[in-house]
Amino acid sequence: MRFVKGHGTQNDFVILPDPDGSLDLHVSAVAGLCDRRTGIGADGVLRAVPTKLSPEAVEIADRAREAGAPVSPGGAEWFMDYRNADGSMAEMCGNGLRVFARYLVDAGLADPGEFDVVTRAGVRRVRLGTEGDVTIDMGMPRVLGESRATLGVDEYDGLVIDVGNPHLACVTGEPVGRLDLSAQPGFDPAVFPQGVNIELLNAVGERRVVMRVYERGCGETPSCGTGTVAAAVAAARLAGESVGTWTVEVPGGLLTVTLEENTSLLTGPAVLVAAGDIPPAHLA
Ligand SMILES: N[C@@H](CCC[C@H](N)C(=O)O)C(=O)O
């Protein structure tokens, strides 16, 4: 089985091309591939399957069209089947989608420029820039209320934000570089029955934030694209703003989030670093 390895601001992924839709990915196979000692090592797996060969993806694309989403006519040809490092499925991955788009273009499976990709969060438009950056239309983030994260004895208030997947974005005055994110922070399971990605962030300047994240199904990662959108929304609220461009500094680099009236855009790098073969026994 072929694989490609890539990352977006150090949030890293194993891409598994599945051109005939025959790959039955088990939780343990994903966890094995993502293991940093016994596998390839990654924060997640991106299975690339033609939309038409995945009933799940066909349904998502149809629903998006019915809801009036401007799915490009020949577009949305590929489904990004995203899995976290522990093997769990998630709806959306912002860094992963940039890397996925880069892979499709490099592999000759999509034309450079702009195209649509099906994700579990809906159809997302991607645009490859000329400088190596990729921009994704992430849709309209929804603020659903407030909740609290706990780190040891410390509590952090935050906003419950849906970016296709669930987030709790907590702005704090305590420098986030000092926080211990080595263990799962506490959260209210009644608010997040499916788990949550938790961002802790400092507003450090004019539309600039520093963020760390503890991802559902992964642990602390150097970056989370959907998390940066949630962070920008939380920082914007604090500043009494709702639109504009925020720079989000994560341990793995810099991402740009533009909040618009009806949508949000995420821009950042997407790099492919290796390719190879996985022995079939490793996927069994
Ligand atoms: N790293 C991702 C988010 C991946 C999914 C997340 N862990 C979840 O379970 O929702 C990103 O870049 O957005």
The ligand as a MOL file (V3000), in Angstrom:
LIG
                    3D

  0  0  0     0  0            999 V3000
M  V30 BEGIN CTAB
M  V30 COUNTS 13 12 0 0 0
M  V30 BEGIN ATOM
M  V30 1 N -5.6720 18.8800 13.4580 0
M  V30 2 C -6.9280 19.1690 12.9130 0
M  V30 3 C -8.1450 18.7360 13.6460 0
M  V30 4 C -8.2300 17.2140 13.6380 0
M  V30 5 C -9.5180 16.6790 14.2110 0
M  V30 6 C -9.6410 16.8780 15.6750 0
M  V30 7 N -8.6050 16.2410 16.4490 0
M  V30 8 C -11.0250 16.3680 16.1100 0
M  V30 9 O -11.1310 15.2490 16.6380 0
M  V30 10 O -12.0030 17.0910 15.9030 0
M  V30 11 C -7.0190 20.5300 12.2720 0
M  V30 12 O -5.9900 20.9700 11.7440 0
M  V30 13 O -8.0960 21.1150 12.1920 0
M  V30 END ATOM
M  V30 BEGIN BOND
M  V30 1 1 1 2
M  V30 2 1 2 3
M  V30 3 1 2 11
M  V30 4 1 3 4
M  V30 5 1 4 5
M  V30 6 1 5 6
M  V30 7 1 6 7
M  V30 8 1 6 8
M  V30 9 2 8 9
M  V30 10 1 8 10
M  V30 11 2 11 12
M  V30 12 1 11 13
M  V30 END BOND
M  V30 END CTAB
M  END
